[in-house]
Amino acid sequence: MKRIGYDYDTFLRDMVGLADRIDDSFDAIVAVARGGMTMAHMLAEFKNLRNVFLVNAVGYEDNKKMNKVKVFNIPDLAKFKKVLIVDDIADSGETLKKVIETLKKAYPDTIFKTATIFYKPKSVFQPDYWLKETEEWIDFFWSEDMRRFGGAAVADSKEN
């Protein structure tokens, strides 16, 4: 499978493009950890939202797909009517599907919409908003930069 590097400058431009596509207003944003965390922060700034939450979902171990998605650390969304769930990519779609199922079960009266930067047409879940379709594996800067510079950063912190 072809791998595509995804850098910060492209991300910044894409976040503006995605924010422009999101033509609805929301009471809160929920990031799917970890891929949606940087997105949630940027979209919250762009949309001037202070209610930013996090839900954990684990469906991959590095780049190996797990048999079952685990969803945990569900935020208290009881007072919100309309919530945007963000993740970096709808790859298999199983993570977003499981997150939405879990949140709808916990908060049946809340409207949930989803946004991703990337969407793979083979996904079992189609986000409400996405910017780019792809078939490739995406190497996001927030993972790759830390892997590349992580060793040096750890060594520097031990010296100080």
VEXDREN-2710 file (C-alpha; in Angstrom, 1 decimal):
% VEXDREN-2710
k/r/px/py/pz
1/MET/0.0/0.0/0.0
2/LYS/1.3/3.4/-0.9
3/ARG/2.0/5.7/2.0
4/ILE/1.5/9.5/2.0
5/GLY/3.3/11.9/4.3
6/TYR/1.0/14.5/5.8
7/ASP/2.7/17.7/7.1
8/TYR/1.6/20.5/9.3
9/ASP/1.3/23.1/6.5
10/THR/-1.0/20.9/4.6
11/PHE/-3.0/20.1/7.7
12/LEU/-3.4/23.8/8.5
13/ARG/-4.8/24.5/5.0
14/ASP/-7.0/21.4/5.2
15/MET/-8.4/22.5/8.5
16/VAL/-9.5/25.8/7.1
17/GLY/-11.1/23.9/4.1
18/LEU/-12.8/21.4/6.4
19/ALA/-14.1/24.2/8.7
20/ASP/-15.6/25.9/5.7
21/ARG/-17.4/22.7/4.7
22/ILE/-19.0/22.4/8.2
23/ASP/-22.0/24.4/7.5
24/ASP/-23.8/23.8/10.8
25/SER/-23.3/25.0/14.4
26/PHE/-22.5/22.8/17.3
27/ASP/-22.6/23.1/21.1
28/ALA/-19.5/20.9/21.6
29/ILE/-16.7/19.1/19.8
30/VAL/-15.6/15.6/20.8
31/ALA/-12.2/14.4/19.6
32/VAL/-11.6/10.7/19.0
33/ALA/-8.2/10.2/20.7
34/ARG/-5.7/10.4/19.4
35/GLY/-6.2/11.2/15.7
36/GLY/-8.9/13.8/16.3
37/MET/-7.3/15.7/19.1
38/THR/-5.3/18.2/17.0
39/MET/-8.3/18.7/14.7
40/ALA/-10.7/19.3/17.7
41/HIS/-8.4/22.1/19.0
42/MET/-8.1/23.8/15.6
43/LEU/-11.8/23.5/14.8
44/ALA/-12.8/24.8/18.3
45/GLU/-10.6/27.8/17.7
46/PHE/-12.0/28.4/14.2
47/LYS/-15.6/27.9/15.4
48/ASN/-15.1/29.7/18.7
49/LEU/-16.2/26.8/20.8
50/ARG/-15.0/26.2/24.4
51/ASN/-16.8/22.9/24.9
52/VAL/-14.1/20.5/23.7
53/PHE/-14.1/16.9/24.9
54/LEU/-12.3/13.6/24.3
55/VAL/-13.4/10.0/23.9
56/ASN/-10.9/7.2/23.6
57/ALA/-11.3/4.6/20.9
58/VAL/-8.7/2.0/20.0
59/GLY/-9.0/0.1/16.8
60/TYR/-5.3/-0.1/15.7
61/GLU/-2.1/-1.3/17.3
62/ASP/0.4/0.9/15.3
63/ASN/-0.8/0.2/11.8
64/LYS/-2.2/-3.3/12.6
65/LYS/-6.0/-3.4/12.8
66/MET/-7.4/-5.0/16.0
67/ASN/-10.3/-7.4/16.0
68/LYS/-12.6/-5.2/18.0
69/VAL/-12.8/-1.4/18.6
70/LYS/-12.7/-0.4/22.3
71/VAL/-14.4/2.9/23.3
72/PHE/-13.9/4.3/26.8
73/ASN/-13.6/7.6/28.7
74/ILE/-17.0/8.7/27.5
75/PRO/-17.5/12.5/28.3
76/ASP/-20.5/13.9/30.0
77/LEU/-22.5/15.4/27.1
78/ALA/-25.9/15.5/28.8
79/LYS/-26.4/19.3/28.5
80/PHE/-25.5/19.5/24.8
81/LYS/-28.0/19.2/21.9
82/LYS/-25.7/19.1/18.9
83/VAL/-22.1/17.6/19.0
84/LEU/-19.5/17.3/16.3
85/ILE/-17.3/14.2/16.6
86/VAL/-13.9/14.6/14.9
87/ASP/-11.2/12.0/13.8
88/ASP/-8.4/12.2/11.4
89/ILE/-9.6/9.5/9.0
90/ALA/-12.4/7.2/8.3
91/ASP/-10.3/4.3/7.2
92/SER/-12.2/1.1/7.9
93/GLY/-14.8/3.3/9.5
94/GLU/-15.2/0.9/12.4
95/THR/-13.8/3.3/15.0
96/LEU/-16.2/6.1/14.1
97/LYS/-19.1/3.7/13.8
98/LYS/-18.5/2.3/17.3
99/VAL/-17.9/5.8/18.8
100/ILE/-21.2/7.0/17.3
101/GLU/-23.1/3.9/18.5
102/THR/-21.7/4.3/22.0
103/LEU/-22.5/8.0/22.3
104/LYS/-26.0/7.7/20.8
105/LYS/-26.7/4.9/23.3
106/ALA/-25.5/7.1/26.2
107/TYR/-27.2/10.3/24.9
108/PRO/-30.2/9.4/22.7
109/ASP/-31.5/12.9/22.5
110/THR/-28.3/14.5/21.2
111/ILE/-27.6/15.0/17.5
112/PHE/-24.2/13.8/16.5
113/LYS/-22.4/14.7/13.3
114/THR/-18.9/13.6/12.3
115/ALA/-16.0/15.2/10.5
116/THR/-12.7/13.8/9.2
117/ILE/-9.9/15.1/7.0
118/PHE/-9.7/11.8/5.1
119/TYR/-12.3/9.4/4.0
120/LYS/-11.7/6.0/2.3
121/PRO/-14.6/4.9/0.1
122/LYS/-14.2/1.3/1.4
123/SER/-15.1/2.6/4.9
124/VAL/-18.2/1.1/6.6
125/PHE/-18.9/4.6/8.0
126/GLN/-19.2/7.8/5.9
127/PRO/-18.6/11.0/7.9
128/ASP/-21.0/13.9/7.5
129/TYR/-18.1/16.1/6.6
130/TRP/-14.7/15.2/5.1
131/LEU/-12.2/16.9/2.9
132/LYS/-10.2/14.3/0.9
133/GLU/-10.9/10.8/-0.4
134/THR/-7.9/8.4/-0.4
135/GLU/-7.0/4.8/-0.7
136/GLU/-3.5/5.3/0.7
137/TRP/-2.1/5.0/4.2
138/ILE/-1.6/8.4/5.7
139/ASP/1.5/9.2/7.8
140/PHE/0.2/12.1/9.9
141/PHE/2.8/14.6/11.1
142/TRP/1.7/14.3/14.8
143/SER/2.8/10.6/14.7
144/GLU/5.8/10.8/12.4
145/ASP/7.4/13.9/13.8
146/MET/7.4/12.5/17.3
147/ARG/8.8/9.2/16.1
148/ARG/11.5/10.9/14.1
149/PHE/12.5/13.4/16.8
150/GLY/11.4/11.4/19.9
151/GLY/14.7/9.8/20.5
152/ALA/16.6/13.1/20.5
153/ALA/13.9/14.7/22.8
154/VAL/14.1/11.9/25.3
155/ALA/17.9/12.1/25.4
156/ASP/17.8/15.9/25.9
157/SER/15.3/15.6/28.7
158/LYS/17.5/13.1/30.6
159/GLU/20.6/15.4/30.3
160/ASN/18.7/18.4/31.9
END
